[in-house]
Amino acid sequence: MEGAAKSSASGSCVIGRGWLWPENHLSCNIGVNPSVVVLESDLMNQQGDTQSVDADVLVIGGGPAGSTVAALLAKKGWRVMLFDKDQHPRFHIGESLLPQNVPLLDRLGVLEQVEACSMVKYGIEFVSPFHGKKVQYEFAKAWGRRFPHAFQVRRSSFDHILLQNASKSGTQVYESCQVKSVELHSGMFPEVITEDVDGRQHHWTAKYIVDATGRDTFLASKFGAKKPNQRNKSAAIFAHFSGAQRLPGKAEGHITIVWFAEGWFWFIPLADGITSVGAVCSPEFLKTRKTDLTSFFYSIIAMSPEISSRLQDATMVGKVSATGNYSYTSSMASGSNYLMVGDATGFIDPVFSTGVYLAMRGGFSAAETIDTCLRHPERSKAAMRRYEASIRHAMGAFTWFIYRIRQPAMRNLFMSPRNTLRMEEAVLFLLAGGVSGGWQVSLRLYLFRAIYYATKFSHFLRGVHKTSASPG
């Protein structure tokens, strides 16, 4: 059937709630148990060839990045389809948001929903056994003081809210439906094959593909563009606990970063009384495990008096999970009829809770880019270049700090807060998600870097002095 979504067998994927497209763009035949979803799409002409399409934009992945870009494009009137391999709500790690997430949630129209099920996060606590003290920073003291708080969220609930919002905005959402292949032919629209839970395959065409598959990195893996980050080899082991000891008062929702001999811990309190606790260390250290995963995690917790104390009366809820070397990047993020967004473009480290923020920020940028490409094809190449530059800039704003967070010189600076020349305000602005703060913020961040290198050099000189002074 020309102009229709084609199925290789009867049956269909789980269908979301979003048939809000204009009647002149499609009709939908859905029975009680639909075997085929029929889309009578408009015929488009691309490089002289007439080809039917099932959607303007097909999004792969229903996490924060995919749901954001889908909702925004659907609201602009484009026909959007979203496929997610999971059925929501589903578990996902990465529960801590940044203050700059708040205005994005507001623009999506979901701020009140997220706030109702979240723990308010006013700041960050750093705990260093190497310094024997704890330090707290509040976002309200960041440069500009515009966004004084963020949220700690259950990702199952948070991601579900965003996905439902995409559906309500007009996106056709397919859950429990996995994309098996994407074919990108020169002079033709992309072709996608999906598979539902019953193993039935379906064929689709779209003008643009958005890869929002997170760590699965569907397109980057297909193109061989995914590369491990050699500067930040990290692995993580984590679990949820009930009854963990939290900070008192307003600081209850702070994320706590605790350094220990093999890396650092996160301690993230959630609104329902559960606390997410994880240890980030080298992949080589995780490979030393000789016991079951739970026992190994408890042995790592025992290496930190601070975390051990906070969990002494706590009970583990669910199972322990671990992930291998998760730090990677993609050498490409866009093409003539596709782009990647969120973790599909790369992931560095969770230490500053940047994952969800970069995913949503990228979703806004991706939606603007595709909207430009669809409305003004002659501007497509320039729009894609701007998109790549935008996401590289956002990720790069954090990488310098992330690469050095385990260095003694960086620990010294974070554990000895001083707002000299307002440098502390500038750093807090960045840690709140402020990747573009203007020249005044940038200048102070460069000054902070200079102080870091001076501190590191002084450590080197002390080491040389101790070596030369030792007997023999």
Disulfide bonds with the S-S distance in Angstrom:
Cys13-Cys177 2.11
